[in-house]
Amino acid sequence: MPRNLEFDCASICMKTGQKCCNKDCRQWLDYEDDLNCTLVAVRKNGKMSLRETANRLGVSFVRVKQIQDKAVEKLTGKIDF
């Protein structure tokens, strides 16, 4: 799904209050409180802690922290790709 359609889809879900059923969308999230959409989650909640993120993704806090650390390393150029 093109990026602008993802935003449109999230907007529609937020307006209607219906959860997204498009599991093929890269923004789909198995978390019904946020209408199954990462874009809705960010719009509704703003910044989230690593624990809140882990809860939504269904993984441990430690795993989310590992992913964050790796991303920061890549962004700061401390590791090779």
Secondary structure, 3 states (H helix, E strand, C coil): CCHHHHHHHHHHHHHHCCCCCCCCCCCECCCHHHCCEHHHHHHHHCCCCHHHHHHHHCCCHHHHHHHHHHHHHHHHCCCCC
